[in-house]
Amino acid sequence: MSLRLATPTLRSTARLVARQQPMGLVKIHSSVVNKSSNAATTTHTPDRMHGSYHWDTERAFSIALVPLFAGQLAYGASPVLDTLFGIVLPVHLHIGFGACITDYLNPRKAPVVGKIATAVLYAATAGTLVGCYQFNTNDIGLTELLARAWTA
C-alpha cells in the first residue's frame, strides 16, 4: 500500500531530475588579467604554494600528538613530555578552532562576530598555554592528571 502511495512522488521527482540542465563549468578565479578592467577588480597573482605551509604545519602538529601521547603511556610522567604535550595540544586546538571560525564566521557573513571570535580564540589559546605551563611546573603535570582521571 505504501509503495502505491509513493509512486506518484517518485515519478514527479524523476521528471524533475530529467528536466535539469547540466551546470557547465563555473570559473571561480581567473589567471588571465583583462586589460580593460580597472585596478579595483583585478585578482591576486595565482600562487600554487598559497596555503601549503599552513596545511603542512597543521598536519605536523596533528602527527606530533601521536608519539607524544604514546610516549606518555609508555614512560609515564615526564617533564619533557608534559611540556611538549602542553604546547602541541593547545596549538593543535587553536588551528582547528581557527579553521572553524574561518569557515563559518568569515568576514563576508559575520564581520564583527568573526573578529570577536578570533580575538576570543587567541585569548583562550594564550590562557591555555599559560595554564598548561603553570599546571606542569607547580602541580602534578598533564600526564599524571590523565593517569589519575583514567583510574578514578
C-alpha positions in Angstrom: 0.0 0.0 0.0 2.8 2.5 0.9 4.6 1.7 -2.4 1.5 2.7 -4.4 1.2 5.9 -2.5 4.9 6.8 -3.0 4.8 6.0 -6.8 3.4 9.4 -8.0 6.0 11.2 -5.9 8.8 9.1 -7.3 7.6 9.8 -10.9 7.4 13.5 -10.4 10.9 13.6 -8.8 12.2 11.6 -11.7 10.7 14.1 -14.2 12.3 17.0 -12.3 15.7 15.3 -12.4 15.4 14.6 -16.1 14.5 18.2 -16.9 17.5 19.7 -15.1 20.2 21.0 -17.4 23.9 20.4 -16.6 25.5 23.3 -14.8 28.5 23.6 -17.0 32.0 24.9 -16.0 32.0 27.6 -13.4 35.0 29.9 -13.4 35.9 30.8 -9.8 39.3 32.5 -10.3 40.8 33.7 -13.5 44.5 33.9 -14.0 44.0 36.0 -17.2 44.1 39.7 -16.5 41.7 41.7 -18.5 43.4 44.9 -19.9 40.1 46.8 -20.0 39.2 46.2 -16.3 40.1 48.8 -13.7 42.5 48.1 -10.8 39.8 47.6 -8.2 38.6 44.4 -9.9 41.9 42.6 -10.6 42.6 39.5 -8.6 45.8 38.5 -6.9 48.6 36.7 -8.8 47.9 32.9 -8.5 50.4 31.2 -6.3 50.5 27.4 -6.2 52.1 27.4 -2.8 49.4 29.5 -1.2 48.1 27.7 1.9 50.5 24.7 1.6 52.7 25.8 4.5 49.6 26.2 6.7 48.5 22.7 5.8 51.9 21.2 6.5 52.1 22.9 9.9 48.6 21.7 10.8 49.5 18.1 9.8 52.8 18.3 11.7 51.0 19.2 14.9 48.4 16.5 14.4 51.0 13.9 13.8 53.2 15.0 16.7 50.3 14.3 19.1 50.5 10.6 18.4 54.1 9.9 19.6 53.6 12.3 22.5 50.6 10.5 23.7 52.2 7.1 23.1 55.3 8.3 25.0 53.3 9.3 27.9 51.6 5.9 28.0 54.9 4.1 27.7 57.1 6.1 30.0 54.7 7.7 32.4 55.0 11.2 33.8 57.9 13.1 32.3 58.6 16.8 32.5 59.8 16.9 28.9 56.7 15.1 27.5 54.4 17.2 29.7 55.9 20.4 28.4 55.7 19.2 24.8 52.2 18.0 25.2 51.2 21.3 26.9 52.4 23.2 23.8 51.4 20.9 21.0 47.8 20.2 22.2 46.7 23.9 22.6 48.3 24.9 19.3 46.6 21.9 17.6 43.2 23.0 19.1 43.9 26.6 18.1 44.4 25.6 14.5 41.3 23.5 14.5 39.0 26.2 16.1 40.6 28.8 13.8 39.6 26.8 10.8 36.0 26.6 12.1 35.9 30.4 12.6 37.3 31.0 9.2 34.7 28.7 7.6 31.6 29.7 9.5 32.3 33.3 10.6 34.1 34.7 7.6 34.2 38.5 7.1 31.6 38.4 4.4 28.9 36.8 6.5 29.8 38.0 10.0 32.4 40.8 10.0 32.0 41.8 13.7 31.3 38.4 15.2 34.2 36.8 13.3 36.7 39.3 14.7 35.4 38.9 18.2 35.5 35.1 17.9 39.1 35.3 16.6 40.1 37.5 19.5 38.5 35.1 22.0 40.3 32.2 20.3 43.7 33.9 20.7 43.0 34.8 24.3 41.8 31.3 25.1 44.8 29.8 23.4 47.2 32.1 25.4 45.4 31.3 28.6 45.5 27.6 27.9 49.3 27.7 27.2 49.9 29.7 30.4 47.6 27.3 32.3 49.4 24.2 31.0 52.8 25.8 31.9 51.5 26.5 35.4 50.0 23.1 35.8 53.1 21.3 34.6 55.5 23.4 36.8 53.5 23.9 40.0 51.2 20.9 40.1 51.2 17.2 39.2 51.5 17.7 35.4 49.3 16.7 32.5 50.4 13.1 32.3 49.7 12.4 36.0 46.4 14.2 35.7 45.3 12.0 32.8 46.5 8.9 34.7 44.6 9.9 37.8 41.5 10.7 35.8 41.7 7.4 34.0 41.9 5.4 37.2 39.3 7.4 39.2 
